[in-house]
Amino acid sequence: MWHREGDEAGKGGVDVEASIPGSDCRRAYYRVAGFLPIRLMPLRPEETERAVFDLSLPNPCFQPLEEGGENAPLMARLRQIEEKLDLLLGLSGLEAPQPLSGADRQSVVFSGSGLSLDVTWSFLKGDAYHVEVLLPSPYSRVVRGVGLAVSDSIPESCGDALRPLAVELRHMEPENRDALIAYSYDLQRIALRARGDEEVED
């Protein structure tokens, strides 16, 4: 199911046309539903600026290097650093963030401008989140961004009840946003083909 940004049918989406710095207002965003590995990490106010800056840095987990040739000394050094970090983390009892995988998949409605998913915690309008989404092949990349909650959470009588959280993706590198949009277009084409097949069968 997909909807253009601003459609009444697209509940839970984010209508942020012209709110993204440097965006072209004529560029159409569509909300699509998917089941993707995704991680949201709350940011304190003092952490937000640093998180935005970090978006421009390469993600070392997704920068493949060749083992041989000129990269061999670097790979050896990286392995030594990784082993030391593993030892230090083991001694301190801290857990290192794990790469996104199939275990992190959630139902999410998203577009190039925002996303919506169900969470178990309460939140307020303007709360900041570091967002990571793992896109499948042929993209095979983690897109990262910093977003803001667009509304307060709905009060629930049960503490662990699911609450719909809509996040406006305020900060994201252009190539990451382009990959997210391209994947949403892929899902649109699949939905349109499925709809056409259903109409033919009817």
Backbone bond lengths (Angstrom), bond angles and torsions (degrees), N, CA, C in turn:
res aa  C-N    CA-C-N  psi(-1)  N-CA   C-N-CA  omega(-1)  CA-C   N-CA-C  phi
1 M - - - 1.456 - - 1.520 108.59 -
2 W 1.361 116.34 133.51 1.456 117.72 179.27 1.514 109.48 -140.15
3 H 1.336 115.13 152.08 1.446 121.43 -177.36 1.515 108.49 -142.60
4 R 1.326 115.20 146.75 1.452 118.69 173.86 1.521 109.00 -74.33
5 E 1.337 116.58 146.63 1.456 120.52 -179.75 1.523 109.98 -52.91
6 G 1.339 116.23 132.06 1.445 121.30 177.47 1.510 113.17 97.36
7 D 1.353 119.35 -13.16 1.455 121.38 178.40 1.517 109.59 -64.44
8 E 1.339 116.43 140.10 1.455 120.09 178.64 1.517 111.34 -63.27
9 A 1.365 116.32 -29.41 1.463 118.75 -176.96 1.511 112.05 -70.62
10 G 1.332 117.48 -20.45 1.454 119.53 -174.95 1.497 112.79 -86.71
11 K 1.288 118.05 60.82 1.463 121.10 -178.97 1.520 110.64 -60.55
12 G 1.342 115.38 140.42 1.451 120.63 177.16 1.511 113.54 88.25
13 G 1.336 117.37 -4.22 1.450 120.23 179.01 1.512 110.54 -82.45
14 V 1.327 115.71 -175.63 1.451 120.92 -177.59 1.510 108.56 -127.58
15 D 1.322 117.81 120.08 1.448 121.94 -179.89 1.516 108.10 -98.44
16 V 1.326 117.15 97.49 1.460 120.60 -173.20 1.517 110.49 -129.78
17 E 1.312 117.92 31.72 1.452 120.12 177.91 1.517 108.77 -58.49
18 A 1.319 116.03 129.12 1.466 124.71 179.67 1.519 112.96 78.29
19 S 1.332 119.82 -2.68 1.460 119.92 -179.93 1.517 112.25 -90.22
20 I 1.351 117.88 -15.45 1.443 120.93 179.23 1.520 109.08 -82.98
21 P 1.332 118.51 123.92 1.458 120.62 -177.98 1.525 111.08 -55.45
22 G 1.359 115.41 127.55 1.457 120.40 176.11 1.507 114.55 78.95
23 S 1.344 119.06 4.81 1.449 120.64 -177.83 1.510 111.00 -79.96
24 D 1.324 116.15 155.13 1.440 122.69 176.78 1.523 107.95 -92.01
25 C 1.347 117.05 118.05 1.464 120.61 -175.31 1.514 111.70 -63.09
26 R 1.335 117.33 -22.12 1.454 119.21 -178.32 1.510 112.08 -80.98
27 R 1.313 117.69 -9.91 1.461 120.31 -178.60 1.526 110.03 -74.76
28 A 1.322 115.82 125.16 1.462 119.93 -175.42 1.524 110.45 -86.61
29 Y 1.325 115.20 131.45 1.450 120.73 173.73 1.522 108.30 -111.09
30 Y 1.304 116.47 141.03 1.451 121.55 177.52 1.521 108.90 -123.31
31 R 1.320 115.22 140.02 1.453 120.30 175.76 1.517 109.09 -87.75
32 V 1.305 115.76 133.95 1.454 121.20 177.46 1.523 108.12 -132.00
33 A 1.305 116.04 155.33 1.456 121.49 178.16 1.518 108.93 -100.99
34 G 1.315 116.39 136.91 1.457 121.41 178.91 1.514 110.76 -146.91
35 F 1.318 115.19 172.95 1.464 122.54 178.08 1.519 105.91 -125.29
36 L 1.327 116.05 94.92 1.457 121.59 -167.94 1.522 111.80 -127.71
37 P 1.348 116.42 151.51 1.468 119.37 169.52 1.523 109.23 -66.75
38 I 1.320 116.69 122.67 1.460 120.84 -176.36 1.520 109.32 -144.55
39 R 1.323 115.75 147.16 1.472 120.93 178.84 1.523 108.78 -139.05
40 L 1.320 115.39 129.70 1.466 122.19 174.46 1.514 108.57 -115.11
41 M 1.325 116.06 128.16 1.455 120.97 178.72 1.527 108.99 -121.48
42 P 1.336 117.71 116.59 1.472 120.40 179.94 1.526 111.00 -59.50
43 L 1.318 115.39 143.17 1.458 121.84 179.42 1.526 109.67 -118.53
44 R 1.328 115.98 132.86 1.458 119.51 171.42 1.527 108.68 -74.08
45 P 1.333 117.49 156.52 1.473 119.58 -178.07 1.516 113.66 -51.91
46 E 1.322 116.85 -38.67 1.468 119.53 -178.28 1.527 112.57 -75.12
47 E 1.332 117.96 -12.29 1.459 121.59 -179.94 1.525 113.14 -93.65
48 T 1.327 117.18 -16.32 1.458 120.73 -170.87 1.519 112.46 -64.83
49 E 1.324 117.56 -46.34 1.464 120.53 -178.02 1.526 111.33 -61.40
50 R 1.314 116.93 -41.22 1.468 120.54 178.27 1.520 110.82 -65.34
51 A 1.341 116.49 -40.19 1.465 120.06 179.64 1.523 111.03 -64.14
52 V 1.329 117.13 -37.88 1.475 120.82 177.46 1.517 110.00 -65.09
53 F 1.322 117.16 -42.48 1.466 120.65 178.26 1.521 110.88 -61.92
54 D 1.328 117.03 -41.18 1.466 121.41 -177.49 1.526 112.23 -63.29
55 L 1.331 117.44 -22.58 1.460 119.52 -179.64 1.522 112.21 -62.05
56 S 1.325 116.99 -28.04 1.461 120.78 -179.07 1.524 112.76 -81.72
57 L 1.328 117.21 -7.72 1.461 121.25 179.72 1.517 109.70 -89.96
58 P 1.330 118.07 146.27 1.472 119.80 178.62 1.511 111.00 -64.60
59 N 1.315 115.75 145.32 1.461 121.54 176.79 1.522 108.06 -84.75
60 P 1.339 118.79 110.08 1.469 120.34 -174.92 1.518 113.08 -62.65
61 C 1.332 117.94 -23.01 1.461 119.96 -179.93 1.517 112.20 -71.75
62 F 1.341 116.88 -15.23 1.452 119.46 -176.26 1.524 110.76 -130.49
63 Q 1.319 116.18 38.77 1.450 122.64 174.37 1.521 108.50 -121.99
64 P 1.344 117.81 83.10 1.462 119.97 -175.05 1.526 112.46 -63.62
65 L 1.323 114.64 141.00 1.459 121.59 177.06 1.512 108.95 -125.89
66 E 1.322 116.26 146.99 1.452 121.35 176.02 1.520 109.66 -76.50
67 E 1.310 115.46 139.77 1.463 120.12 -178.14 1.516 112.43 -68.50
68 G 1.316 116.91 -36.29 1.455 120.36 -173.43 1.513 113.26 -92.69
69 G 1.324 115.79 -174.43 1.458 122.64 174.54 1.505 112.59 64.56
70 E 1.345 115.07 -141.26 1.457 120.08 -173.29 1.528 112.40 -70.39
71 N 1.338 117.74 -16.30 1.459 120.50 -179.26 1.528 113.08 -87.14
72 A 1.336 117.59 -8.78 1.457 120.37 -176.12 1.536 112.80 -58.09
73 P 1.342 120.09 -48.65 1.472 119.13 178.37 1.527 112.61 -61.47
74 L 1.337 115.86 -37.88 1.461 119.55 179.72 1.522 110.73 -65.42
75 M 1.336 116.93 -43.52 1.455 120.18 179.63 1.523 111.10 -62.61
76 A 1.325 116.59 -39.97 1.462 120.41 179.00 1.529 110.19 -63.61
77 R 1.325 116.00 -42.47 1.460 120.36 179.41 1.524 110.98 -65.45
78 L 1.343 116.89 -41.31 1.461 120.92 178.94 1.527 111.43 -63.11
79 R 1.334 116.19 -37.33 1.460 119.28 178.51 1.531 110.76 -65.78
80 Q 1.354 116.73 -39.06 1.462 120.30 177.51 1.527 110.91 -62.76
81 I 1.340 115.85 -43.48 1.470 119.82 179.04 1.516 110.44 -63.43
82 E 1.328 116.08 -42.30 1.463 119.88 -179.96 1.521 111.28 -62.52
83 E 1.329 117.28 -41.49 1.460 120.58 179.10 1.528 111.30 -63.88
84 K 1.348 116.69 -40.46 1.464 120.23 178.53 1.525 110.90 -65.94
85 L 1.335 116.81 -40.77 1.453 119.98 178.39 1.525 111.33 -63.38
86 D 1.330 115.83 -42.34 1.467 119.56 178.06 1.525 110.69 -59.54
87 L 1.340 116.03 -41.27 1.462 120.30 179.78 1.523 111.12 -65.44
88 L 1.348 116.21 -45.91 1.461 120.07 -178.94 1.529 111.50 -64.63
89 L 1.323 116.33 -41.76 1.457 119.83 179.13 1.523 111.10 -65.37
90 G 1.342 115.48 -37.18 1.455 118.93 178.26 1.510 111.67 -64.96
91 L 1.359 116.83 -40.09 1.458 120.40 179.89 1.521 112.13 -69.46
92 S 1.335 116.52 -34.00 1.463 120.11 -176.97 1.519 112.75 -84.97
93 G 1.333 116.60 -14.64 1.457 119.47 -179.02 1.508 113.48 80.94
94 L 1.339 117.76 6.75 1.462 121.11 179.33 1.529 110.05 -84.45
95 E 1.308 115.23 152.22 1.457 120.80 177.47 1.519 109.60 -106.91
96 A 1.334 116.49 129.37 1.458 120.68 177.22 1.521 109.01 -77.69
97 P 1.344 117.09 143.40 1.463 119.48 177.38 1.525 110.81 -58.03
98 Q 1.316 117.20 132.72 1.449 121.49 -179.57 1.525 110.01 -90.26
99 P 1.332 117.14 147.07 1.463 119.15 176.06 1.519 110.56 -60.96
100 L 1.319 115.82 150.29 1.453 120.30 177.37 1.519 110.25 -62.67
101 S 1.326 115.58 143.71 1.461 120.81 179.87 1.520 108.85 -147.98
102 G 1.330 115.73 -175.36 1.450 120.29 179.21 1.515 113.12 -59.49
103 A 1.330 117.07 -25.75 1.471 120.39 179.83 1.525 111.89 -67.02
104 D 1.344 117.29 -17.40 1.468 121.54 -178.16 1.524 112.79 -96.48
105 R 1.331 117.17 7.98 1.463 119.34 -176.75 1.521 111.68 -67.14
106 Q 1.322 114.89 137.72 1.459 122.17 176.32 1.521 108.84 -141.47
107 S 1.314 115.00 157.59 1.455 120.27 173.20 1.524 108.27 -75.04
108 V 1.328 116.99 126.93 1.462 120.93 -176.71 1.520 109.28 -143.46
109 V 1.315 115.91 141.67 1.460 122.81 171.61 1.518 105.95 -104.79
110 F 1.333 117.31 128.59 1.458 118.86 -173.13 1.521 111.43 -147.36
111 S 1.313 114.27 164.24 1.456 123.19 171.74 1.521 106.40 -148.73
112 G 1.323 116.63 -170.40 1.456 118.69 177.65 1.508 113.43 -73.92
113 S 1.330 117.27 -8.49 1.457 120.37 -175.69 1.521 114.60 -112.84
114 G 1.337 117.41 -13.74 1.446 118.33 -178.64 1.508 112.06 -177.63
115 L 1.317 115.07 -179.58 1.464 120.05 -179.50 1.513 109.59 -151.90
116 S 1.326 115.00 163.18 1.454 121.59 178.68 1.518 109.00 -142.27
117 L 1.321 116.83 135.14 1.453 122.25 177.61 1.513 108.74 -154.61
118 D 1.328 115.90 165.49 1.461 121.29 179.90 1.520 110.19 -89.10
119 V 1.330 116.10 135.65 1.465 122.00 178.83 1.526 108.87 -129.89
120 T 1.312 115.87 166.22 1.462 121.00 -177.34 1.524 113.13 -100.71
121 W 1.338 117.98 -2.98 1.455 119.91 -176.06 1.537 110.69 -109.18
122 S 1.322 114.99 162.31 1.463 121.13 175.42 1.521 109.36 -84.70
123 F 1.324 116.64 154.77 1.461 120.90 -178.41 1.519 109.55 -152.84
124 L 1.317 115.25 164.26 1.454 122.44 179.92 1.521 109.69 -121.90
125 K 1.318 115.75 153.76 1.451 120.81 175.86 1.527 109.62 -57.36
126 G 1.325 116.51 131.50 1.459 120.77 -179.68 1.509 114.11 94.75
127 D 1.333 118.86 -9.91 1.470 120.68 175.74 1.528 108.98 -59.15
128 A 1.335 116.10 136.44 1.467 120.96 -176.86 1.523 110.79 -97.45
129 Y 1.338 115.15 146.35 1.463 121.61 179.77 1.519 109.82 -138.57
130 H 1.330 114.98 139.35 1.458 120.53 167.00 1.523 106.59 -87.23
131 V 1.332 116.00 126.89 1.461 121.59 -173.13 1.528 109.66 -116.01
132 E 1.324 115.91 134.49 1.457 122.27 173.30 1.522 108.39 -129.68
133 V 1.328 115.81 131.62 1.465 121.25 177.67 1.523 108.12 -131.67
134 L 1.323 116.43 128.59 1.460 121.47 178.71 1.520 108.74 -93.43
135 L 1.338 116.46 115.56 1.454 121.69 178.90 1.530 109.47 -90.30
136 P 1.321 117.53 139.99 1.471 120.52 -177.95 1.518 111.75 -76.24
137 S 1.324 115.93 177.53 1.457 122.48 175.71 1.530 108.86 -60.33
138 P 1.327 119.36 143.34 1.462 127.76 10.15 1.522 114.76 -86.72
139 Y 1.341 118.37 2.19 1.462 120.21 -178.20 1.529 110.47 -78.42
140 S 1.333 116.58 -48.09 1.472 122.36 174.35 1.527 111.38 45.99
141 R 1.310 115.08 56.66 1.457 119.51 -179.54 1.518 109.84 -149.62
142 V 1.321 114.89 155.91 1.454 121.40 173.28 1.521 107.51 -96.48
143 V 1.325 116.31 122.48 1.459 120.19 174.21 1.518 107.85 -96.79
144 R 1.313 115.19 135.69 1.453 120.84 -175.95 1.518 109.79 -119.95
145 G 1.308 115.97 147.55 1.449 120.66 178.32 1.514 110.94 -158.96
146 V 1.314 115.39 170.65 1.458 122.38 173.75 1.525 106.70 -123.03
147 G 1.329 115.72 126.06 1.455 119.90 -176.74 1.504 112.41 -131.49
148 L 1.341 114.52 169.94 1.456 121.98 -179.35 1.519 110.05 -123.50
149 A 1.329 115.99 140.25 1.458 120.69 173.71 1.523 108.80 -65.16
150 V 1.335 116.73 135.66 1.464 119.77 -174.93 1.517 112.91 -92.02
151 S 1.331 117.90 -7.48 1.465 120.75 179.05 1.520 110.02 -158.54
152 D 1.324 116.40 167.02 1.458 121.32 174.42 1.527 109.61 -73.04
153 S 1.325 116.14 153.85 1.460 119.64 176.56 1.525 110.46 -70.51
154 I 1.323 114.79 153.25 1.453 121.34 178.12 1.530 108.57 -77.79
155 P 1.316 118.31 126.87 1.481 119.48 179.42 1.525 110.54 -60.42
156 E 1.314 115.43 136.32 1.462 121.19 179.08 1.521 109.03 -125.46
157 S 1.326 115.29 144.35 1.461 119.31 178.47 1.513 111.92 -71.77
158 C 1.354 115.52 -29.20 1.461 120.81 -179.45 1.524 109.06 -98.33
159 G 1.316 116.68 128.23 1.451 120.56 -174.34 1.508 114.61 -61.48
160 D 1.336 118.04 -33.21 1.450 120.07 -176.38 1.527 112.58 -101.97
161 A 1.335 117.61 17.00 1.463 121.04 178.79 1.523 109.90 -68.02
162 L 1.332 116.65 150.56 1.452 121.37 179.82 1.526 110.35 -75.76
163 R 1.320 115.32 139.43 1.456 121.93 178.59 1.525 108.54 -125.73
164 P 1.330 118.65 131.98 1.462 120.64 177.99 1.523 110.60 -72.36
165 L 1.325 116.13 123.63 1.460 122.46 179.41 1.521 108.97 -113.20
166 A 1.315 116.93 118.80 1.464 122.30 174.89 1.521 108.58 -102.38
167 V 1.326 116.64 129.32 1.457 122.63 -176.48 1.520 109.70 -122.94
168 E 1.309 116.34 126.59 1.462 121.96 173.60 1.526 108.41 -85.73
169 L 1.321 117.35 122.76 1.461 121.46 -178.94 1.530 109.02 -81.08
170 R 1.318 115.33 86.11 1.455 121.51 -175.93 1.529 112.70 -70.17
171 H 1.326 116.36 -39.09 1.468 120.98 -173.71 1.523 109.31 -126.17
172 M 1.334 116.00 122.44 1.460 121.48 177.63 1.525 107.31 -161.87
173 E 1.324 116.52 136.81 1.455 120.38 177.78 1.536 109.68 -62.19
174 P 1.337 118.03 142.00 1.466 121.02 -175.37 1.522 113.91 -53.74
175 E 1.340 117.72 -40.36 1.461 118.76 -177.95 1.527 111.49 -67.87
176 N 1.346 116.12 -32.26 1.459 119.34 176.44 1.526 111.10 -70.50
177 R 1.326 116.63 -42.40 1.463 119.41 178.65 1.523 110.10 -64.60
178 D 1.337 116.63 -39.77 1.467 120.24 178.44 1.523 111.12 -61.81
179 A 1.355 117.13 -40.23 1.463 120.39 179.09 1.523 110.49 -65.96
180 L 1.331 116.98 -39.36 1.461 120.69 179.01 1.527 110.55 -64.70
181 I 1.327 116.13 -42.05 1.462 120.61 178.88 1.524 110.03 -66.34
182 A 1.322 117.24 -43.46 1.465 120.42 -179.61 1.523 110.77 -60.43
183 Y 1.330 116.87 -40.23 1.459 119.27 179.15 1.523 110.59 -67.92
184 S 1.343 116.70 -37.40 1.467 118.78 177.44 1.517 110.27 -63.28
185 Y 1.332 118.02 -35.80 1.464 121.09 176.35 1.525 110.76 -64.69
186 D 1.328 116.50 -38.51 1.470 119.80 177.01 1.526 110.31 -59.15
187 L 1.331 116.49 -45.22 1.459 120.12 -179.89 1.525 111.36 -66.32
188 Q 1.346 116.33 -34.75 1.460 119.35 176.17 1.522 111.08 -61.58
189 R 1.340 116.38 -45.62 1.463 120.11 -178.96 1.529 111.08 -62.23
190 I 1.335 115.99 -40.52 1.465 119.59 178.13 1.528 110.27 -62.35
191 A 1.351 116.55 -43.24 1.456 120.73 -179.58 1.523 111.22 -64.89
192 L 1.338 116.73 -40.07 1.462 120.34 179.65 1.518 111.41 -66.55
193 R 1.342 116.81 -41.02 1.464 119.45 178.22 1.524 110.47 -64.24
194 A 1.358 116.02 -41.83 1.466 119.47 178.99 1.523 110.58 -63.52
195 R 1.332 116.81 -39.60 1.460 119.84 178.73 1.524 110.94 -65.27
196 G 1.343 116.44 -39.63 1.464 119.79 177.95 1.508 112.15 -64.03
197 D 1.331 116.77 -40.27 1.471 120.44 178.96 1.522 110.13 -64.03
198 E 1.352 116.31 -39.68 1.465 119.37 -179.94 1.523 110.68 -64.68
199 E 1.340 117.24 -39.38 1.456 120.91 -179.03 1.540 110.01 -67.07
200 V 1.345 116.05 -37.30 1.466 119.13 178.11 1.512 110.44 -64.91
201 E 1.330 117.35 -41.61 1.469 121.04 179.57 1.522 111.07 -65.04
202 D 1.359 116.22 -37.31 1.460 119.14 179.40 1.532 110.28 -66.99
